[in-house]
Amino acid sequence: MSDDLDLAARAVRAGADAALRAAQEPLDTTEKASPSDLVTRADAAAEAAIAALLRAERPGDALVGEEGARAAGGRRRWTIDGI
């Protein structure tokens, strides 16, 4: 498996683990742009876990997340939609 694919697979697992842990708590939502655009605690937790792993493993890469994670970077950009 390529380094990028291995990292992506580990990021997916980290996000899934975080979402599953968050799903054990009562449902908690916030609105983004409109009342029909909701973000759950699990959404935010998954994105945060994925972004943390990517920042640690590839600090020079850019990333953009649906829920707001951002990092400027070099030639590679990771796009995160945790759930």
C-alpha positions, 0 to 999 in steps of 0.5 A: 500500500502506498504511504498516502493510501496507508495514511488515508486508511488510518485517518478513516479509522481514526475518524470512525473511532472518534465518531463512534465514541461521540455517538455514545453521548446524547445527540448534540447538534449545532447549525452551520449556514441554516437550520437544515445544515446541522453538525453533530458532535460525531461530525466534529469529532470525526473531522478533528481526529482525522485532521489531528492525524494528518497534521501530525503525519504530514505537517506540510500538507494542506487540509480543508474540512467540511466542519472548518478544519484548515491548514495551508500547505504545499503540493498536497491537499487533504479534503475531509468530510468526517461523516 
